[in-house]
Amino acid sequence: MTGCDDSFDIIVAGAGPVGLSFAASLAKSDLKVAMVEPQALERLANPPFDGREIALTYASIRVLRELGAWDAIPACHKSPVQGARVLNGSSPFALCFDPPRGSAEPLGFLVPNWQIRDSLFKIIRLHDHVQLLCGHSVVGVTNSHKGAVVKLSDGRRLTARLLVAADSRLSRTRDLLGIAADVNRLGSSILICRVRHERAHHQVAIEWFDHHQTIAMLPLMEGVSSLLLTLRASEANRLLALDDDLFLMELTDRCRGRLGKMTLASTRHTYPLVTTWAHKFWASNAALIGDAAVGMHPVTAHGFNIGLCSQKQLARRILTARRDRRDIADPDMLQRYENCLRLSAAPLYYATNLLVGLYSGEHAAARLARHVGLRLAQYFPFVRHGISAMLRR
Ligand SMILES: Cc1cc2nc3c(=O)[nH]c(=O)nc-3n(C[C@H](O)[C@H](O)[C@H](O)COP(=O)(O)OP(=O)(O)OC[C@H]3O[C@@H](n4cnc5c(N)ncnc54)[C@H](O)[C@@H]3O)c2cc1C
């Protein structure tokens, strides 16, 4: 799987969950693929817990199943979400999302990010024509008549017909390609940890927009939830630095006893909140997938779901071009990829940003708008059913 070739059909920058799923989508073809990833091979092969529990839609589960990754994830790591409640401040009113009446199927499943990475990595390593170049990053990109010329951090130069950037929302490859992006640093962070708690969660997720904080409680195994606190970055860092006892005390206080007595069940992690929208999803001999193309705010839990969809759309076009002996970096094909992804991702991206603006505002008008918005959504069932249906697609 590792070697010293320097000429490939495709180079993927970034072995995150989207880069890995893209390589897995191509793994059964005869395309020669290289994956460039700064992390060490050992770490990719044994991804550590990173706090993230990814809410997967049924469409994403289908893609992971087709790749062989879904069945490789142990059942104990797939937590069903039987419902979701949205709360506003201290109001007892809750906007409810439930599966349609008569359906026994949950809204979706929560799976730890490290498990998704692990199962995808195990697929990649079975395929000799996917080469992993770990411990390196992409530091330069130029074009030749044959395709992209990629410079690595160790000075090596690789060539490929197509370079695919999957190197995060702050993608360096995207910058090197000269593709502009709206990068919005929100000044807040998400602090995440797992807690064991006294009260049952009944597999129902809670999103609670409280004053100066948002708390998400994601139901995992019985008596265990993942807690996500969205706070000013300085507040999140202060909490991260507290010792376990003080941290738990403050957490219990912030949750106002909603889960009963709590104990810590994992390490704590923080993520700065940054959203990204690339102005183009392709350039000459190159394309963007995953967060490098569309970096969603996590509040609607759709970043990876969109990323998985983006890699599938691109991989499908590449495989068809290969089968028909056409160019795998054809500009018309890449433009069609962009059109399709733009159409599916833009409504969610902008609706999510609108929601974030509405729910993070602390002034009286924003509070009133939230209050009215939640009640309207509750009394117009098509809104709730539309969102539930979107999750279950
Ligand atoms: C707190 C939190 C909760 C979330 N919850 C959900 C959820 O419930 N549902 C959902 O769908 N999404 C969720 N997301 C979003 C999801 O995690 C991301 O959309 C997903 O990780 C994007 O995958 P990616 O592979 O595109 O990028 P990343 O995961 O960012 O991976 C990028 C990879 O590129 C590598 N890299 C960086 N620079 C370079 C370089 N120069 N050259 C080569 N490689 C490089 C990195 O090392 C990394 O391995 C959440 C995100 C956060 C922060």
The ligand as a Tripos MOL2 file, in Angstrom:
@<TRIPOS>MOLECULE
LIG
   53    58     1     0     0
SMALL
NO_CHARGES

@<TRIPOS>ATOM
      1 C1        -18.4450   18.8870   16.7620 C.3       1 LIG1
      2 C2        -18.8130   18.4050   15.4150 C.ar      1 LIG1
      3 C3        -19.9110   17.5840   15.2450 C.ar      1 LIG1
      4 C4        -20.2850   17.1510   13.9800 C.ar      1 LIG1
      5 N1        -21.3960   16.3750   13.8480 N.ar      1 LIG1
      6 C5        -21.7820   15.9730   12.6140 C.ar      1 LIG1
      7 C6        -22.9410   15.1640   12.4400 C.ar      1 LIG1
      8 O1        -23.6270   14.8150   13.4000 O.2       1 LIG1
      9 N2        -23.2890   14.7930   11.1770 N.ar      1 LIG1
     10 C7        -22.5540   15.1610   10.0900 C.ar      1 LIG1
     11 O2        -22.9300   14.7970    8.9610 O.2       1 LIG1
     12 N3        -21.4420   15.9150   10.2210 N.ar      1 LIG1
     13 C8        -21.0400   16.3300   11.4450 C.ar      1 LIG1
     14 N4        -19.9200   17.0840   11.5880 N.ar      1 LIG1
     15 C9        -19.1310   17.4610   10.3950 C.3       1 LIG1
     16 C10       -18.1270   16.3630    9.9920 C.3       1 LIG1
     17 O3        -17.2900   16.0490   11.0810 O.3       1 LIG1
     18 C11       -17.2980   16.8840    8.8200 C.3       1 LIG1
     19 O4        -18.1630   17.3110    7.7990 O.3       1 LIG1
     20 C12       -16.3660   15.7970    8.2660 C.3       1 LIG1
     21 O5        -15.3990   15.4430    9.2120 O.3       1 LIG1
     22 C13       -15.6590   16.3010    7.0130 C.3       1 LIG1
     23 O6        -14.7840   15.3130    6.5610 O.3       1 LIG1
     24 P1        -13.5960   15.6830    5.5820 P.3       1 LIG1
     25 O7        -12.9130   14.3830    5.2960 O.co2     1 LIG1
     26 O8        -14.0850   16.5020    4.4460 O.co2     1 LIG1
     27 O9        -12.6380   16.6730    6.4000 O.3       1 LIG1
     28 P2        -11.8400   16.4320    7.7600 P.3       1 LIG1
     29 O10       -12.5650   15.5140    8.6620 O.co2     1 LIG1
     30 O11       -11.5340   17.8020    8.2630 O.co2     1 LIG1
     31 O12       -10.4930   15.7170    7.3170 O.3       1 LIG1
     32 C14        -9.5220   16.4050    6.5520 C.3       1 LIG1
     33 C15        -8.2340   15.5650    6.4460 C.3       1 LIG1
     34 O13        -7.2990   16.2780    5.6270 O.3       1 LIG1
     35 C16        -6.0140   16.2350    6.2400 C.3       1 LIG1
     36 N5         -5.2390   17.4150    5.7900 N.ar      1 LIG1
     37 C17        -5.2140   18.6610    6.3000 C.ar      1 LIG1
     38 N6         -4.3780   19.4480    5.5880 N.ar      1 LIG1
     39 C18        -3.8610   18.6900    4.5950 C.ar      1 LIG1
     40 C19        -2.9470   18.9480    3.5070 C.ar      1 LIG1
     41 N7         -2.3740   20.1370    3.2960 N.pl3     1 LIG1
     42 N8         -2.6330   17.9190    2.6530 N.ar      1 LIG1
     43 C20        -3.2010   16.6970    2.8350 C.ar      1 LIG1
     44 N9         -4.0850   16.4200    3.8460 N.ar      1 LIG1
     45 C21        -4.4020   17.3940    4.7030 C.ar      1 LIG1
     46 C22        -6.3290   16.2240    7.7520 C.3       1 LIG1
     47 O14        -5.2650   15.6830    8.5080 O.3       1 LIG1
     48 C23        -7.5720   15.3400    7.8100 C.3       1 LIG1
     49 O15        -7.2620   13.9730    7.9640 O.3       1 LIG1
     50 C24       -19.5280   17.5410   12.8420 C.ar      1 LIG1
     51 C25       -18.4000   18.3560   13.0070 C.ar      1 LIG1
     52 C26       -18.0480   18.7910   14.2740 C.ar      1 LIG1
     53 C27       -16.8390   19.6960   14.4410 C.3       1 LIG1
@<TRIPOS>BOND
     1     1     2 1
     2     2     3 ar
     3     2    52 ar
     4     3     4 ar
     5     4     5 ar
     6     4    50 ar
     7     5     6 ar
     8     6     7 ar
     9     6    13 1
    10     7     8 2
    11     7     9 ar
    12     9    10 ar
    13    10    11 2
    14    10    12 ar
    15    12    13 ar
    16    13    14 ar
    17    14    15 1
    18    14    50 ar
    19    15    16 1
    20    16    17 1
    21    16    18 1
    22    18    19 1
    23    18    20 1
    24    20    21 1
    25    20    22 1
    26    22    23 1
    27    23    24 1
    28    24    25 2
    29    24    26 1
    30    24    27 1
    31    27    28 1
    32    28    29 2
    33    28    30 1
    34    28    31 1
    35    31    32 1
    36    32    33 1
    37    33    34 1
    38    33    48 1
    39    34    35 1
    40    35    36 1
    41    35    46 1
    42    36    37 ar
    43    36    45 ar
    44    37    38 ar
    45    38    39 ar
    46    39    40 ar
    47    39    45 ar
    48    40    41 1
    49    40    42 ar
    50    42    43 ar
    51    43    44 ar
    52    44    45 ar
    53    46    47 1
    54    46    48 1
    55    48    49 1
    56    50    51 ar
    57    51    52 ar
    58    52    53 1
@<TRIPOS>SUBSTRUCTURE
     1 LIG1         1 GROUP 0 **** ****
